[in-house]
Amino acid sequence: MPIARVALPVRAQSAFDYWIPEGLAVGPGSMVRVKLGPRRLVGVVTDLASETDVAPEKLQPIQDIVSGAPLAGDVLDLGAFVAAYYQEPIGLALALAVPPTAGERKLRTQAPDANRLTDEGHLALPGRLARAPSALNCAQLAAVQAIAAADAGFAVFLLHGVTGSGKTDVYLATADAVFARGQQVLMLAPEINLTPQLLDRVREARPDLRIATLHSGLGDSERRAQWEAAASGAAQLVLGTRLAVFTALPALGLVIVDEEHDLSYKQQDNVRYHARDAAVWRARRRNVPVVLGSATPSLESWLHAREGRYRRLDLPQRADPRAAMPRVSFAANRSARSSDGVGATLRAAIAARLSRGEQSLIFVNRRGYAPSLVCAACGWEAQCPRCSVRLTTHRVPPSLRCHHCGHGERLARACPECGNVDLTPLGYGTQRLERCLADAFPQARIARVDRDSTRAKNAFASVRERMNANELDILIGTQMLAKGHDFPRLTLVGVLGADNALYSADFRATERLAALLMQVTGRAGRAQLPGEVIVQTDFPAHPVYTALAAHDYARFADLLLAERKDAQLPPFAHVALLAAEAHDRSDVDAFLGAAHAAAAALVASAHPAVIVFSPVPALLQRRAGLERGQMVVQSARRVALQRFLPEWRAALDSLPGRRARWGLDVDPAGFG
């Protein structure tokens, strides 16, 4: 009896055995539908066998094949790598590569006609007029030639270009040679909101290119159609967010990771993989070059380039010869003439732009009206009943909300402790700034961009179109506006609240602040109009601000690497974080105590290169009604940690009487 081992998206075990009905053509990579208890699941065949340890009466048949095209070998290998490296079941890892199956229906297996897909399908339609391509400058041309010299073999290039330096032009020029060879290009973008504008840039420059896009914002049927266009080879360019790294691509010739530093590439739950690192692994497996682009590269990539594992290519100037980097100045964070956080210097700069018909962007990385509500009489603060954080005050609609668990309640009219009606919102968020600037500049056309204002479909795209059409004067927003946006008439960027990150306990906070500030300041002066950036801060001499003023990320990155090396923190140490949560703190402590004992025993017996740290509460000790704790294991050698983790994972799985829910995060984005 022919047997198939099927990896299923469950945590119970790696794979399950099923018998193959006669006439069903099943092989490694086949996506099949099977029963597991009462559930019908889609899994991936990983291997075939002629016998099994499962009793014949318990062995069930494969029900059907959900796609006629099996996953290619490199996709199976990528799933196996992700499962092994990040210590996750192979079924969950391979589930990332399986396209939506549209419920119980058997889906068509033929690839769609790429030219018949509509504009909604994001495949480029022939016949659109293209903007005349701009000539590459010397630095761009040198980068393209360096990548081309890789001669289609594996190599990693770190494309470090200042904001507005034309990294996308380098991507496209490099991709043209790949398309000419009849091969495909995979381009990753960090966020869904960046995908449409990147798509528009590509369409405008290459109107006849067949493009498929893949991200979670598409419906199941549309994602399926896009996946099939990629898997059949009909799509020349596949543009998507982190999940697109698992797409089947029969003729892959180049991988591009735009904004490679972005935290969005790291999956924070379920299978906690990093798409940038998975993209590099897949490029190596397919023996093709990979380009990692950023104005603010991650310290991991920066170190790889400094040590010669990656080749760094620099774009030190803006692509538009009329554009220069913006002038950066600093203003007092608190002054007598401030209004809701906006100082006199910034208000005067906004007024000057309004008089000239130019646009301003005011950046504050806090949504809502104010981050807290306090009683002026007794000091009471509105706290989330389910998390160890304060509730954020919202005015549209009036409410108190938790930005961690989603808890909401009415805006208090009086202090519940002393009855005082003088409740004060402290600090400022996007809603408060919107009201402040509307009062200060009643004739200005103002829009707010944050998670609250862009929930409706196409809301963000509408704001971009209004900015490009010069129908807005002031844009207020969070980090959603920090990268990838190009508004020619935007000449002023004001930054508020940046100092908050300097107080963070997260060791990556300063690195992220530098990246965020350099990205958001790069929105100013991207065409012929000169740009200005005003940062309100109490610490203008801090290294992150001096680097910002000098537009010198390289020096700042080297400084941070020196600090990390002294402290033996990533990228000079390789880390795994075990996080646990439960309703009772005692259950969290008991589990982490047992996990710590198991890790210590393994280190003592066979893994001396691994360091085990004691369990501690998480930075956010309580979230959504659950108590949280964590512990860290690390090693100076990646291979030593990778040898330790499977044994520790097995020990964790076998701990008795476990009441805590836990997860293991390899190469965590932070220790929060």
C-alpha positions as CSV (number, residue, x, y, z in Angstrom):
1,M,0.0,0.0,0.0
2,P,1.6,3.3,-1.0
3,I,1.9,5.7,1.9
4,A,2.3,9.5,1.9
5,R,3.7,11.5,4.8
6,V,1.7,14.7,5.0
7,A,2.8,17.8,6.9
8,L,-0.3,19.4,8.4
9,P,-0.7,22.9,10.0
10,V,-0.9,21.7,13.6
11,R,1.5,21.7,16.5
12,A,0.8,18.1,17.6
13,Q,3.6,16.5,15.6
14,S,5.6,17.0,12.4
15,A,3.7,14.9,9.9
16,F,1.0,12.2,9.6
17,D,0.8,9.0,7.4
18,Y,-2.1,8.5,4.9
19,W,-2.6,5.9,2.2
20,I,-2.8,7.0,-1.4
21,P,-5.9,5.9,-3.3
22,E,-5.4,4.3,-6.7
23,G,-5.2,6.7,-9.5
24,L,-4.3,9.7,-7.3
25,A,-0.9,11.1,-8.6
26,V,0.8,12.2,-5.4
27,G,4.4,13.1,-4.8
28,P,6.6,15.3,-2.7
29,G,5.3,18.8,-2.7
30,S,1.7,17.8,-3.6
31,M,-0.9,19.9,-1.7
32,V,-3.6,17.5,-0.5
33,R,-6.8,17.5,1.5
34,V,-7.0,15.0,4.4
35,K,-9.0,14.4,7.5
36,L,-7.5,14.8,11.0
37,G,-10.1,13.7,13.5
38,P,-13.3,15.7,12.7
39,R,-11.3,18.4,10.7
40,R,-10.5,18.6,7.0
41,L,-7.1,20.1,6.5
42,V,-4.8,21.0,3.6
43,G,-1.3,19.6,4.0
44,V,1.8,19.1,2.0
45,V,3.3,15.7,1.1
46,T,6.9,15.6,2.2
47,D,7.8,12.0,1.4
48,L,6.5,8.6,0.1
49,A,6.9,5.2,1.7
50,S,5.7,1.7,1.3
51,E,5.0,1.0,4.9
52,T,4.0,2.7,8.1
53,D,3.9,2.2,11.8
54,V,0.2,3.3,11.9
55,A,-2.3,0.4,12.4
56,P,-4.2,-0.4,9.2
57,E,-7.6,0.3,10.7
58,K,-6.4,3.8,11.8
59,L,-4.8,4.7,8.5
60,Q,-7.0,7.1,6.4
61,P,-6.9,7.9,2.7
62,I,-5.9,11.2,1.1
63,Q,-9.2,12.7,-0.1
64,D,-8.0,14.8,-3.0
65,I,-5.3,17.1,-4.5
66,V,-6.1,20.7,-4.1
67,S,-3.7,21.8,-6.8
68,G,-2.2,20.0,-9.8
69,A,1.2,21.8,-9.5
70,P,3.2,20.6,-6.5
71,L,5.4,22.9,-4.5
72,A,8.9,23.0,-6.0
73,G,11.9,21.5,-4.3
74,D,13.3,24.8,-3.2
75,V,10.0,25.8,-1.5
76,L,10.0,22.4,0.4
77,D,13.6,23.0,1.4
78,L,12.8,26.6,2.5
79,G,9.9,25.2,4.7
80,A,12.3,22.6,6.2
81,F,14.9,25.3,6.9
82,V,12.4,27.6,8.6
83,A,11.0,24.7,10.7
84,A,14.5,23.6,11.8
85,Y,16.0,27.1,12.4
86,Y,13.0,28.6,14.1
87,Q,12.1,25.5,16.0
88,E,8.6,25.1,14.5
89,P,6.6,22.0,13.2
90,I,7.3,21.4,9.5
91,G,3.5,21.5,8.9
92,L,3.2,25.0,10.1
93,A,6.2,26.2,8.2
94,L,5.0,24.6,4.9
95,A,1.5,26.0,5.5
96,L,3.0,29.4,4.7
97,A,3.7,28.2,1.1
98,V,0.2,26.9,0.5
99,P,-2.2,29.3,-1.3
100,P,-5.8,29.8,-0.2
101,T,-7.9,26.8,-1.1
102,A,-11.3,28.5,-1.2
103,G,-13.0,26.3,1.4
104,E,-13.9,22.8,0.3
105,R,-14.0,23.4,-3.5
106,K,-11.5,21.7,-5.7
107,L,-9.7,24.5,-7.4
108,R,-8.7,24.8,-11.0
109,T,-5.0,24.0,-11.6
110,Q,-4.2,25.8,-14.8
111,A,-2.4,29.2,-14.6
112,P,-4.5,32.2,-15.5
113,D,-3.9,34.2,-18.6
114,A,-1.8,37.0,-17.1
115,N,-2.9,39.6,-19.7
116,R,-6.6,39.0,-18.9
117,L,-6.4,39.7,-15.2
118,T,-7.9,43.1,-14.3
119,D,-6.2,46.0,-12.7
120,E,-7.7,44.7,-9.4
121,G,-5.6,41.7,-10.0
122,H,-2.4,43.8,-10.0
123,L,-1.1,42.2,-13.2
124,A,0.2,45.0,-15.4
125,L,-2.1,45.7,-18.4
126,P,-0.5,46.3,-21.8
127,G,-1.0,49.6,-23.5
128,R,-0.4,52.0,-20.6
129,L,1.8,55.0,-21.3
130,A,5.1,55.0,-19.5
131,R,7.0,57.9,-18.0
132,A,10.3,58.4,-19.8
133,P,12.9,56.5,-17.7
134,S,15.4,58.8,-16.1
135,A,19.0,58.2,-16.7
136,L,20.9,56.5,-13.9
137,N,23.6,58.6,-12.2
138,C,27.1,57.2,-11.7
139,A,26.5,55.6,-8.3
140,Q,23.3,53.9,-9.6
141,L,25.0,52.7,-12.7
142,A,27.9,51.3,-10.7
143,A,25.5,49.4,-8.4
144,V,23.7,47.9,-11.4
145,Q,27.0,46.8,-13.0
146,A,28.2,45.3,-9.7
147,I,25.1,43.2,-9.3
148,A,25.2,42.1,-13.0
149,A,28.8,41.0,-12.5
150,A,27.5,38.3,-10.1
151,D,26.7,36.4,-13.4
152,A,23.5,35.0,-12.0
153,G,25.3,33.2,-9.1
154,F,24.5,33.6,-5.4
155,A,25.8,36.9,-3.9
156,V,24.3,39.3,-1.3
157,F,24.4,43.0,-2.1
158,L,23.5,45.6,0.6
159,L,22.3,48.6,-1.4
160,H,22.7,51.5,1.1
161,G,21.2,54.7,-0.4
162,V,20.1,57.8,1.3
163,T,16.4,58.5,1.1
164,G,15.4,59.5,-2.4
165,S,18.6,58.1,-3.9
166,G,16.7,56.0,-6.5
167,K,17.0,52.5,-5.1
168,T,13.9,51.5,-7.0
169,D,15.5,52.6,-10.2
170,V,18.5,50.3,-9.4
171,Y,16.1,47.4,-8.7
172,L,14.4,47.8,-12.0
173,A,17.5,48.3,-14.1
174,T,19.0,45.1,-12.5
175,A,15.7,43.2,-13.0
176,D,15.6,44.1,-16.7
177,A,18.6,41.8,-17.4
178,V,16.8,39.0,-15.5
179,F,13.6,39.5,-17.5
180,A,15.6,39.4,-20.7
181,R,16.9,36.0,-19.8
182,G,13.3,34.8,-19.3
183,Q,13.6,34.6,-15.5
184,Q,11.4,35.9,-12.7
185,V,12.1,38.5,-10.0
186,L,10.8,38.3,-6.4
187,M,10.6,41.7,-4.7
188,L,9.6,42.0,-1.1
189,A,8.1,45.1,0.6
190,P,7.6,45.4,4.3
191,E,4.0,46.6,4.5
192,I,0.8,46.3,2.6
193,N,0.5,50.1,2.5
194,L,3.8,50.4,0.6
195,T,2.8,47.8,-2.0
196,P,0.4,49.9,-4.2
197,Q,2.8,52.8,-4.6
198,L,5.7,50.5,-5.3
199,L,3.5,48.8,-7.8
200,D,2.6,52.1,-9.4
201,R,6.3,53.0,-9.7
202,V,7.0,49.7,-11.5
203,R,4.0,49.9,-13.8
204,E,4.8,53.5,-14.8
205,A,8.4,52.6,-15.6
206,R,7.7,49.1,-17.1
207,P,4.1,49.2,-18.5
208,D,4.3,45.9,-20.3
209,L,5.7,43.9,-17.4
210,R,3.5,41.0,-16.1
211,I,3.3,41.6,-12.3
212,A,1.6,39.5,-9.6
213,T,1.2,40.8,-6.1
214,L,0.8,38.8,-2.9
215,H,-0.2,40.1,0.5
216,S,-2.8,39.5,3.2
217,G,-5.0,42.4,2.0
218,L,-6.2,40.3,-1.0
219,G,-9.2,38.0,-0.8
220,D,-8.6,34.3,-1.0
221,S,-9.7,33.9,-4.7
222,E,-7.5,36.9,-5.7
223,R,-4.5,35.6,-3.8
224,R,-5.0,32.2,-5.4
225,A,-5.0,33.8,-8.9
226,Q,-1.8,35.8,-8.1
227,W,-0.1,32.7,-6.7
228,E,-0.9,30.7,-9.8
229,A,0.4,33.4,-12.0
230,A,3.7,33.2,-10.1
231,A,3.8,29.4,-9.9
232,S,3.2,29.0,-13.6
233,G,5.9,31.4,-14.6
234,A,3.3,33.8,-16.2
235,A,4.2,36.6,-13.9
236,Q,7.7,38.1,-14.5
237,L,7.7,40.1,-11.3
238,V,6.2,38.9,-8.0
239,L,5.8,41.8,-5.5
240,G,4.6,41.1,-2.0
241,T,5.0,41.3,1.7
242,R,6.9,38.8,3.9
243,L,4.7,35.8,3.0
244,A,5.6,36.1,-0.7
245,V,9.0,34.7,0.1
246,F,7.4,31.2,0.1
247,T,5.8,31.6,-3.4
248,A,6.5,29.0,-6.0
249,L,8.7,30.6,-8.7
250,P,9.9,28.1,-11.4
251,A,12.3,30.6,-13.1
252,L,13.6,32.7,-10.1
253,G,16.6,34.8,-11.2
254,L,16.8,37.6,-8.6
255,V,15.5,38.4,-5.1
256,I,15.1,42.0,-3.9
257,V,14.2,42.9,-0.3
258,D,13.2,46.6,-0.1
259,E,13.6,48.4,3.3
260,E,15.4,45.3,4.5
261,H,15.8,46.8,8.0
262,D,12.0,46.9,8.6
263,L,10.6,45.2,11.7
264,S,7.6,44.0,9.6
265,Y,9.7,41.3,8.0
266,K,9.8,39.5,11.3
267,Q,6.7,37.5,12.0
268,Q,5.7,38.1,15.6
269,D,3.5,35.1,16.3
270,N,2.8,31.6,15.0
271,V,5.9,30.7,12.9
272,R,8.3,33.5,14.0
273,Y,10.5,33.6,10.9
274,H,12.3,36.6,9.4
275,A,11.5,37.1,5.7
276,R,14.7,38.9,5.0
277,D,16.8,36.0,6.2
278,A,14.5,33.5,4.6
279,A,15.0,35.4,1.3
280,V,18.7,35.2,1.6
281,W,18.6,31.5,2.3
282,R,16.3,30.9,-0.7
283,A,18.5,32.9,-3.0
284,R,21.5,30.8,-1.9
285,R,19.4,27.6,-2.5
286,R,18.6,28.8,-6.0
287,N,22.0,30.2,-6.7
288,V,20.8,33.7,-7.6
289,P,21.8,37.1,-6.3
290,V,19.8,38.9,-3.6
291,V,19.7,42.7,-3.1
292,L,18.9,44.1,0.3
293,G,18.0,47.8,0.0
294,S,17.7,50.4,2.8
295,A,18.7,54.0,3.8
296,T,19.1,52.6,7.3
297,P,20.3,49.0,7.1
298,S,19.8,46.7,10.1
299,L,22.9,46.2,12.2
300,E,22.9,42.5,11.3
301,S,23.3,43.4,7.6
302,W,25.7,46.2,8.3
303,L,28.0,43.9,10.2
304,H,27.8,41.3,7.4
305,A,28.9,44.0,4.9
306,R,31.6,45.2,7.1
307,E,33.0,41.7,7.5
308,G,32.8,40.9,3.8
309,R,29.9,38.4,3.7
310,Y,27.7,41.0,1.9
311,R,28.9,43.5,-0.6
312,R,27.9,47.1,0.2
313,L,26.9,49.4,-2.7
314,D,26.4,53.0,-1.8
315,L,24.1,55.6,-3.3
316,P,25.3,58.8,-1.4
317,Q,23.1,61.4,-3.3
318,R,19.5,61.8,-4.3
319,A,18.6,60.6,-7.7
320,D,16.9,63.8,-8.7
321,P,19.8,66.2,-9.5
322,R,17.7,69.1,-8.4
323,A,17.1,67.7,-4.9
324,A,19.4,67.9,-1.9
325,M,19.1,66.3,1.6
326,P,17.0,68.4,3.9
327,R,18.4,70.8,6.5
328,V,17.8,69.4,10.0
329,S,17.5,71.7,13.0
330,F,16.3,71.2,16.6
331,A,13.8,73.1,18.8
332,A,13.1,72.9,22.5
333,N,10.6,70.1,23.3
334,R,9.0,72.2,26.0
335,S,8.6,76.0,25.7
336,A,6.3,78.6,27.1
337,R,4.8,79.2,23.6
338,S,4.0,75.5,22.9
339,S,0.4,74.6,22.1
340,D,-0.5,70.9,22.5
341,G,3.1,69.9,21.9
342,V,3.7,72.2,18.9
343,G,6.4,74.8,19.6
344,A,6.6,78.3,18.2
345,T,9.5,77.4,15.8
346,L,7.5,74.6,14.2
347,R,4.3,76.6,14.0
348,A,6.2,79.4,12.2
349,A,7.7,76.9,9.7
350,I,4.3,75.5,8.9
351,A,2.9,79.0,8.4
352,A,5.7,79.8,5.9
353,R,4.9,76.6,3.9
354,L,1.2,77.5,3.8
355,S,2.0,81.0,2.5
356,R,4.1,79.4,-0.3
357,G,1.7,76.7,-1.2
358,E,4.0,73.9,0.0
359,Q,3.1,70.9,2.1
360,S,4.1,69.9,5.7
361,L,4.3,66.5,7.4
362,I,4.0,66.4,11.2
363,F,5.2,63.1,12.6
364,V,4.3,61.7,16.1
365,N,4.4,58.0,16.6
366,R,1.3,58.0,18.9
367,R,-2.3,57.6,17.7
368,G,-5.3,58.8,19.7
369,Y,-5.7,62.2,21.5
370,A,-3.4,61.7,24.5
371,P,-1.5,58.7,25.9
372,S,-3.1,59.1,29.4
373,L,-5.9,60.6,31.4
374,V,-5.2,61.7,35.0
375,C,-7.0,63.4,37.9
376,A,-5.4,66.7,38.8
377,A,-6.7,66.3,42.4
378,C,-5.7,62.8,43.5
379,G,-3.3,61.6,40.8
380,W,-5.6,58.7,39.5
381,E,-4.7,57.5,36.0
382,A,-7.0,55.5,33.7
383,Q,-5.5,52.0,33.5
384,C,-6.4,49.1,31.3
385,P,-8.1,46.4,33.5
386,R,-6.5,43.7,31.3
387,C,-3.0,45.0,30.7
388,S,-0.3,46.7,32.7
389,V,-0.6,49.9,30.7
390,R,-2.5,53.2,30.8
391,L,-5.5,53.7,28.6
392,T,-5.2,56.1,25.6
393,T,-7.6,59.0,25.4
394,H,-9.5,59.2,22.1
395,R,-11.7,62.0,21.0
396,V,-13.0,60.5,17.7
397,P,-15.2,58.9,19.0
398,P,-14.8,59.9,22.7
399,S,-13.4,56.9,24.5
400,L,-10.6,55.3,26.4
401,R,-8.8,52.5,24.6
402,C,-6.0,50.0,25.1
403,H,-3.7,49.8,22.1
404,H,-2.5,46.4,23.3
405,C,-5.6,44.3,23.9
406,G,-8.3,46.5,22.3
407,H,-10.3,47.1,25.5
408,G,-12.4,50.2,25.3
409,E,-14.7,52.2,27.6
410,R,-16.4,55.5,27.9
411,L,-14.5,58.6,28.5
412,A,-14.7,59.2,32.2
413,R,-16.6,62.4,33.2
414,A,-15.3,62.4,36.7
415,C,-12.5,60.7,38.7
416,P,-13.7,57.4,40.0
417,E,-11.5,57.8,43.1
418,C,-12.4,61.3,44.3
419,G,-15.2,62.5,42.1
420,N,-13.1,65.4,40.7
421,V,-14.3,66.5,37.2
422,D,-11.0,68.1,36.3
423,L,-9.5,65.2,34.4
424,T,-6.5,66.1,32.3
425,P,-5.3,64.4,29.1
426,L,-1.5,64.2,29.3
427,G,0.8,64.2,26.3
428,Y,-0.4,64.3,22.7
429,G,-1.3,62.0,19.9
430,T,-2.3,62.4,16.3
431,Q,-5.9,63.4,17.1
432,R,-4.7,66.1,19.5
433,L,-2.3,67.5,16.9
434,E,-5.0,67.5,14.3
435,R,-7.2,69.6,16.5
436,C,-4.3,71.9,17.5
437,L,-3.3,72.6,13.9
438,A,-6.8,73.0,12.7
439,D,-7.3,75.7,15.3
440,A,-4.0,77.4,14.5
441,F,-4.5,77.3,10.7
442,P,-8.2,77.2,10.0
443,Q,-7.8,77.6,6.3
444,A,-5.3,74.7,6.0
445,R,-6.4,71.4,4.4
446,I,-5.4,68.8,7.0
447,A,-5.4,65.0,6.9
448,R,-4.5,62.5,9.7
449,V,-3.0,59.1,8.8
450,D,-2.9,56.4,11.5
451,R,-4.4,53.0,12.2
452,D,-7.7,54.6,13.2
453,S,-8.1,56.9,10.2
454,T,-7.1,54.3,7.6
455,R,-9.3,51.3,8.6
456,A,-11.6,51.8,5.6
457,K,-10.5,50.2,2.3
458,N,-8.5,52.6,0.1
459,A,-8.4,55.3,2.8
460,F,-4.6,55.5,2.8
461,A,-4.5,55.5,-1.0
462,S,-7.0,58.4,-1.1
463,V,-4.8,60.5,1.2
464,R,-1.7,59.8,-1.0
465,E,-3.7,60.8,-4.1
466,R,-4.8,64.1,-2.4
467,M,-1.2,64.8,-1.4
468,N,0.0,64.2,-4.9
469,A,-2.8,66.4,-6.4
470,N,-1.8,69.2,-4.0
471,E,-5.2,69.0,-2.3
472,L,-3.7,68.8,1.2
473,D,-1.5,71.3,3.1
474,I,-0.6,69.4,6.3
475,L,-0.3,65.7,6.9
476,I,-0.3,64.4,10.4
477,G,0.6,60.8,11.0
478,T,2.5,57.9,12.6
479,Q,5.2,55.6,11.3
480,M,2.9,54.7,8.5
481,L,4.2,57.8,6.8
482,A,7.8,57.3,7.5
483,K,9.0,55.4,4.5
484,G,8.5,54.9,0.8
485,H,6.3,58.0,0.2
486,D,7.3,60.6,-2.4
487,F,5.5,63.9,-2.4
488,P,7.2,66.5,-4.5
489,R,5.7,69.6,-2.8
490,L,6.4,68.3,0.8
491,T,9.1,70.6,2.1
492,L,8.7,70.5,5.9
493,V,8.8,67.6,8.3
494,G,8.2,68.2,12.0
495,V,9.0,65.5,14.5
496,L,7.4,65.4,17.9
497,G,7.8,62.9,20.8
498,A,11.0,61.2,19.5
499,D,12.7,61.4,22.9
500,N,10.3,58.8,24.3
501,A,12.3,56.0,22.6
502,L,15.4,57.1,24.4
503,Y,13.8,55.9,27.7
504,S,13.0,52.5,26.4
505,A,14.3,49.3,28.0
506,D,14.5,47.6,24.6
507,F,18.2,47.3,23.5
508,R,17.1,47.9,19.9
509,A,15.2,51.1,20.7
510,T,18.0,53.5,19.6
511,E,18.6,51.6,16.4
512,R,14.9,51.7,15.5
513,L,14.7,55.4,16.4
514,A,17.6,56.3,14.1
515,A,16.0,54.3,11.3
516,L,12.6,55.9,11.8
517,L,13.9,59.4,12.0
518,M,16.1,59.1,9.0
519,Q,13.3,57.6,7.0
520,V,10.7,60.2,8.0
521,T,13.1,63.2,7.5
522,G,13.8,61.8,4.0
523,R,10.2,62.7,3.0
524,A,11.2,66.4,2.8
525,G,12.7,68.1,-0.3
526,R,12.7,65.2,-2.7
527,A,12.3,67.4,-5.8
528,Q,13.4,70.9,-6.7
529,L,12.0,72.5,-3.6
530,P,14.5,72.6,-0.7
531,G,13.5,70.6,2.4
532,E,13.7,71.3,6.1
533,V,13.3,69.1,9.2
534,I,12.5,70.4,12.7
535,V,12.9,67.9,15.6
536,Q,11.6,68.9,19.0
537,T,13.9,67.3,21.6
538,D,15.4,67.8,25.0
539,F,18.6,66.1,23.9
540,P,19.9,67.7,20.7
541,A,23.5,66.5,21.4
542,H,22.4,62.8,21.6
543,P,24.3,60.7,19.0
544,V,21.1,59.7,17.2
545,Y,20.3,63.4,16.6
546,T,23.8,64.4,15.6
547,A,23.8,61.6,13.0
548,L,20.4,62.7,11.8
549,A,21.7,66.3,11.3
550,A,24.7,65.1,9.4
551,H,22.8,62.5,7.4
552,D,25.5,60.1,8.5
553,Y,23.9,56.7,9.2
554,A,27.2,54.9,8.6
555,R,29.0,56.5,11.5
556,F,26.0,56.0,13.8
557,A,25.7,52.3,12.8
558,D,29.4,51.7,13.6
559,L,28.9,53.4,17.0
560,L,26.0,51.2,17.8
561,L,27.9,48.1,16.7
562,A,30.7,49.0,19.1
563,E,28.2,49.3,21.9
564,R,26.6,45.9,21.1
565,K,30.0,44.2,20.9
566,D,30.9,45.5,24.4
567,A,27.5,44.3,25.8
568,Q,27.6,41.0,23.8
569,L,24.2,41.7,22.3
570,P,23.0,40.9,18.8
571,P,24.4,40.8,16.2
572,F,27.5,39.7,18.3
573,A,25.4,37.2,20.2
574,H,22.7,34.8,18.9
575,V,19.6,34.7,21.0
576,A,16.4,32.7,21.6
577,L,13.6,34.1,23.7
578,L,11.2,31.8,25.5
579,A,8.0,33.7,26.4
580,A,5.2,32.3,28.5
581,E,1.8,33.6,29.6
582,A,-1.1,32.3,31.8
583,H,-3.9,33.7,33.9
584,D,-2.0,33.1,37.1
585,R,1.5,34.4,37.7
586,S,2.4,31.2,39.6
587,D,1.8,29.1,36.5
588,V,4.1,31.4,34.4
589,D,6.8,31.2,37.1
590,A,6.5,27.4,37.4
591,F,6.8,26.8,33.7
592,L,9.7,29.1,33.2
593,G,11.4,27.7,36.3
594,A,11.2,24.2,34.9
595,A,12.3,25.5,31.5
596,H,15.3,27.1,33.1
597,A,16.2,24.0,34.9
598,A,16.0,21.9,31.7
599,A,18.2,24.4,29.8
600,A,20.8,24.5,32.6
601,A,21.0,20.7,32.7
602,L,21.6,20.6,28.9
603,V,24.3,23.2,29.1
604,A,26.0,21.4,31.9
605,S,25.9,18.1,30.1
606,A,26.6,18.9,26.4
607,H,26.4,22.6,25.5
608,P,28.9,24.7,27.4
609,A,28.9,27.4,24.7
610,V,25.3,28.4,25.5
611,I,24.4,30.9,28.3
612,V,21.1,30.5,30.1
613,F,19.6,33.6,31.8
614,S,17.2,33.5,34.7
615,P,13.4,34.0,34.0
616,V,12.1,37.6,34.4
617,P,8.7,39.3,33.9
618,A,8.1,40.6,30.4
619,L,8.4,44.4,29.9
620,L,4.6,44.4,29.5
621,Q,3.9,42.1,32.5
622,R,0.2,41.7,31.8
623,R,-1.6,41.7,28.5
624,A,-5.2,40.8,27.6
625,G,-5.7,39.4,31.1
626,L,-2.7,37.1,30.9
627,E,0.4,37.3,33.1
628,R,3.6,37.3,31.0
629,G,7.2,36.2,31.6
630,Q,10.3,35.3,29.6
631,M,13.8,33.9,29.6
632,V,16.7,34.2,27.2
633,V,19.4,31.7,26.0
634,Q,22.3,32.9,23.9
635,S,25.6,32.0,22.4
636,A,28.4,33.8,20.7
637,R,28.2,31.0,18.0
638,R,25.1,30.5,16.0
639,V,25.9,26.8,15.4
640,A,26.2,26.2,19.1
641,L,22.7,27.7,19.8
642,Q,21.2,25.7,16.9
643,R,22.6,22.4,18.3
644,F,21.1,23.3,21.7
645,L,17.6,24.4,20.7
646,P,16.2,21.1,19.3
647,E,17.1,19.3,22.6
648,W,15.7,22.1,24.7
649,R,12.5,22.3,22.5
650,A,12.0,18.6,23.1
651,A,12.4,19.1,26.8
652,L,9.9,21.9,26.8
653,D,7.3,19.8,24.9
654,S,7.6,17.0,27.6
655,L,7.2,19.2,30.7
656,P,4.3,17.8,32.8
657,G,1.3,19.6,34.1
658,R,1.8,22.7,31.9
659,R,-0.8,25.5,32.3
660,A,1.1,28.2,30.6
661,R,1.0,29.0,26.9
662,W,4.5,29.4,25.5
663,G,6.4,30.2,22.4
664,L,10.1,30.1,21.3
665,D,11.4,33.0,19.3
666,V,14.8,32.6,17.6
667,D,16.5,35.8,16.7
668,P,13.8,37.9,18.4
669,A,13.1,41.4,17.3
670,G,13.3,42.6,21.0
671,F,13.0,41.5,24.6
672,G,9.5,42.9,25.2
